[in-house]
């Protein structure tokens, strides 16, 4: 069974976006086999994310246990704030949502165009010289994603396809309403208070 686990800052400030990254680390400590699918970076601050999405393949009881322990609002209590040191607020909330895998029968391989490109950045000469990165483009909508996480082009292609489908799911309001119970709307409707978990540390 497969589910997506999304950590979101909602429409919160940069402190919430930083908390998303820190909560993601805590989640990975507890479940190291999670697979990173997508990460929406903050526009201005490195190391801060408006959302991070993982995928998880596991038996239903394990996924249900994960949801019981993690789904809902997470409180990150800041012991120090490097973004606004004099800000009096110390409690910052992020949301964790478990999203069912959705089949999109109207999206086939013929609807997607793949382009190879150089990965660039760190990773050695092979990464820089060989076109291992892949860009997946949904032809009709123009929505595209780029993946250079893996050294293998075939692995990057598979991951790019998965990320693209997630983007398309996010755009499809009808599917969201009927299949995910408006899970993605939690970007706007993050509930603050009554956290299921609390962490603390420097932001």
LUMZA-746811 format. One line per field, with one value per residue (C-alpha): chain; residue number from 1; x, y, z; residue in three letters. Coordinates in Angstrom, 2 decimals. Example, Ala and Ser with C-alpha at 12.3 -4.5 7.8 and 13.67 -1.06 7.14 Angstrom:
// LUMZA-746811
chain	A:A
n	1:2
px	12.30:13.67
py	-4.50:-1.06
pz	7.80:7.14
res	ALA:SER
END
This chain:
// LUMZA-746811
chain	A:A:A:A:A:A:A:A:A:A:A:A:A:A:A:A:A:A:A:A:A:A:A:A:A:A:A:A:A:A:A:A:A:A:A:A:A:A:A:A:A:A:A:A:A:A:A:A:A:A:A:A:A:A:A:A:A:A:A:A:A:A:A:A:A:A:A:A:A:A:A:A:A:A:A:A:A:A:A:A:A:A:A:A:A:A:A:A:A:A:A:A:A:A:A:A:A:A:A:A:A:A:A:A:A:A:A:A:A:A:A:A:A:A:A:A:A:A:A:A:A:A:A:A:A:A:A:A:A:A:A:A:A:A:A:A:A:A:A:A:A:A:A:A:A:A:A:A:A:A:A:A:A:A:A:A:A:A:A:A:A:A:A:A:A:A:A:A:A:A:A:A:A:A:A:A:A:A:A:A:A:A:A:A:A:A:A:A:A:A:A:A:A:A:A:A:A:A:A:A:A:A:A
n	1:2:3:4:5:6:7:8:9:10:11:12:13:14:15:16:17:18:19:20:21:22:23:24:25:26:27:28:29:30:31:32:33:34:35:36:37:38:39:40:41:42:43:44:45:46:47:48:49:50:51:52:53:54:55:56:57:58:59:60:61:62:63:64:65:66:67:68:69:70:71:72:73:74:75:76:77:78:79:80:81:82:83:84:85:86:87:88:89:90:91:92:93:94:95:96:97:98:99:100:101:102:103:104:105:106:107:108:109:110:111:112:113:114:115:116:117:118:119:120:121:122:123:124:125:126:127:128:129:130:131:132:133:134:135:136:137:138:139:140:141:142:143:144:145:146:147:148:149:150:151:152:153:154:155:156:157:158:159:160:161:162:163:164:165:166:167:168:169:170:171:172:173:174:175:176:177:178:179:180:181:182:183:184:185:186:187:188:189:190:191:192:193:194:195:196:197:198:199:200:201:202:203
px	0.00:1.26:0.58:2.04:3.01:2.99:4.46:3.18:3.72:0.30:0.55:2.77:5.88:9.47:9.67:6.99:8.87:12.00:9.98:8.83:12.47:13.18:10.04:10.90:14.25:12.48:10.08:13.00:14.73:11.71:11.02:14.32:12.87:10.61:11.24:11.40:9.01:8.76:9.87:8.56:11.30:10.69:11.13:13.79:15.34:17.55:16.85:13.21:10.30:6.64:6.00:7.87:6.23:7.39:6.03:5.78:5.17:4.13:1.51:-1.80:-1.39:1.98:0.63:-2.33:0.02:2.13:-0.97:-2.12:1.25:1.95:-1.14:-2.36:-0.67:2.94:4.27:7.87:8.86:11.78:14.53:16.15:14.99:17.71:15.16:13.57:15.63:13.50:10.16:8.26:6.44:8.05:5.42:5.26:2.88:3.13:0.69:1.26:-1.22:-1.46:-2.69:-3.94:-2.35:-4.59:-4.79:-5.07:-6.45:-6.51:-2.73:-0.70:2.90:1.86:0.73:4.20:7.37:10.72:13.86:17.34:19.70:22.90:22.52:25.15:26.26:28.05:28.33:31.54:32.51:30.09:27.13:28.30:29.22:26.46:22.85:21.36:18.79:15.28:12.58:9.02:6.52:2.74:2.16:-1.38:-0.94:2.75:3.35:6.87:9.20:12.91:14.64:18.37:18.31:19.66:22.74:20.73:18.69:16.05:15.63:15.37:12.76:10.61:10.88:10.16:6.99:5.86:6.50:4.64:1.61:1.63:1.61:-1.29:-3.17:-2.67:-4.16:-7.13:-9.78:-12.33:-9.96:-8.87:-12.44:-13.50:-10.33:-8.18:-10.87:-9.28:-5.94:-4.00:-6.24:-4.42:-1.86:-4.46:-6.38:-3.60:-5.11:-2.98:-3.39:-3.79:-0.58:-0.06:3.69:5.93:9.58:11.90:15.19:16.81:15.23
py	0.00:3.46:6.85:10.31:12.19:15.96:18.40:21.91:25.39:26.45:30.16:30.67:32.89:31.86:30.37:27.84:27.08:26.39:24.24:22.14:21.22:20.44:18.33:16.46:15.51:14.18:12.17:10.69:9.71:7.66:6.30:6.31:4.38:7.24:8.44:12.17:12.98:16.75:19.85:23.37:25.74:29.09:31.93:33.78:31.61:28.56:25.55:26.57:24.80:25.62:21.90:18.61:15.43:11.85:8.59:5.47:1.87:-0.20:-2.55:-0.95:-1.42:0.33:3.26:3.57:3.63:6.32:8.42:8.07:9.33:12.05:13.29:16.71:19.85:19.71:22.35:23.49:25.60:27.88:28.28:30.84:32.58:33.50:35.06:37.51:37.37:39.94:38.38:37.40:34.45:31.08:28.56:27.70:25.15:22.95:20.38:16.72:15.16:11.57:11.44:8.36:7.43:8.52:6.95:9.40:7.36:10.41:10.87:8.46:8.38:10.03:13.07:13.52:14.67:13.86:15.90:14.98:17.61:17.88:17.62:20.21:21.07:18.67:14.99:14.48:14.70:12.01:14.00:17.15:15.64:13.09:14.13:12.21:14.80:14.54:17.13:15.80:18.08:17.61:18.59:19.96:22.07:22.94:21.92:20.60:19.23:18.49:15.66:15.19:13.36:10.05:9.19:6.98:8.67:5.92:6.50:10.25:9.68:7.57:10.11:13.01:11.26:10.76:14.41:15.54:13.44:14.99:18.45:17.49:16.07:19.33:21.24:18.96:20.32:17.68:14.84:16.52:16.90:13.34:11.31:13.13:14.94:18.29:17.20:19.71:22.53:22.18:24.52:27.19:25.59:24.53:24.19:25.62:24.22:20.78:19.45:15.72:16.21:18.93:19.56:22.33:23.80:26.68:27.96
pz	0.00:-0.85:0.67:0.33:3.48:3.10:5.62:4.97:6.35:5.12:4.47:7.47:7.63:7.12:10.63:9.65:6.43:8.46:10.85:7.87:7.14:10.81:11.24:8.03:9.59:12.67:10.50:8.55:11.80:12.78:9.28:7.34:4.38:3.31:-0.23:-0.97:-3.80:-3.88:-2.00:-2.51:-1.42:0.24:-2.24:-0.29:2.41:1.74:3.92:4.30:2.59:2.18:1.79:1.62:0.33:0.91:-0.42:1.70:0.66:3.65:4.98:5.90:9.70:9.64:7.63:9.98:12.96:11.30:10.66:14.27:15.52:12.97:11.15:12.27:13.55:14.73:17.10:16.76:19.78:18.89:21.46:19.15:15.97:13.46:11.09:13.53:16.75:18.58:17.63:20.77:19.23:19.97:18.84:15.13:13.63:10.55:9.24:8.39:5.96:4.75:1.15:-0.67:-3.95:-6.82:-10.23:-13.10:-16.03:-18.28:-18.03:-20.14:-21.26:-24.53:-22.49:-21.01:-22.76:-21.19:-21.76:-20.55:-19.23:-17.25:-13.52:-12.66:-9.15:-6.85:-7.53:-9.46:-13.11:-14.21:-12.91:-14.66:-18.03:-18.51:-19.04:-16.13:-15.04:-16.49:-17.02:-17.33:-19.09:-19.19:-22.79:-22.58:-19.42:-19.71:-16.09:-15.68:-13.02:-13.04:-11.21:-10.72:-7.39:-8.71:-10.78:-13.11:-15.84:-15.65:-11.90:-12.43:-15.13:-12.83:-10.02:-12.38:-13.55:-9.96:-9.11:-12.21:-11.31:-7.85:-9.41:-11.63:-8.66:-6.83:-9.75:-10.15:-7.79:-8.65:-7.85:-4.67:-3.46:-4.22:-3.69:-1.13:0.88:0.15:1.61:-0.45:0.79:4.10:2.57:3.36:6.22:8.58:12.04:14.83:18.32:19.88:18.28:17.89:18.42:19.79:18.97:20.10:18.97:17.10:13.90
res	UNK:UNK:UNK:UNK:UNK:UNK:UNK:UNK:UNK:UNK:UNK:UNK:UNK:UNK:UNK:UNK:UNK:UNK:UNK:UNK:UNK:UNK:UNK:UNK:UNK:UNK:UNK:UNK:UNK:UNK:UNK:UNK:UNK:UNK:UNK:UNK:UNK:UNK:UNK:UNK:UNK:UNK:UNK:UNK:UNK:UNK:UNK:UNK:UNK:UNK:UNK:UNK:UNK:UNK:UNK:UNK:UNK:UNK:UNK:UNK:UNK:UNK:UNK:UNK:UNK:UNK:UNK:UNK:UNK:UNK:UNK:UNK:UNK:UNK:UNK:UNK:UNK:UNK:UNK:UNK:UNK:UNK:UNK:UNK:UNK:UNK:UNK:UNK:UNK:UNK:UNK:UNK:UNK:UNK:UNK:UNK:UNK:UNK:UNK:UNK:UNK:UNK:UNK:UNK:UNK:UNK:UNK:UNK:UNK:UNK:UNK:UNK:UNK:UNK:UNK:UNK:UNK:UNK:UNK:UNK:UNK:UNK:UNK:UNK:UNK:UNK:UNK:UNK:UNK:UNK:UNK:UNK:UNK:UNK:UNK:UNK:UNK:UNK:UNK:UNK:UNK:UNK:UNK:UNK:UNK:UNK:UNK:UNK:UNK:UNK:UNK:UNK:UNK:UNK:UNK:UNK:UNK:UNK:UNK:UNK:UNK:UNK:UNK:UNK:UNK:UNK:UNK:UNK:UNK:UNK:UNK:UNK:UNK:UNK:UNK:UNK:UNK:UNK:UNK:UNK:UNK:UNK:UNK:UNK:UNK:UNK:UNK:UNK:UNK:UNK:UNK:UNK:UNK:UNK:UNK:UNK:UNK:UNK:UNK:UNK:UNK:UNK:UNK
END
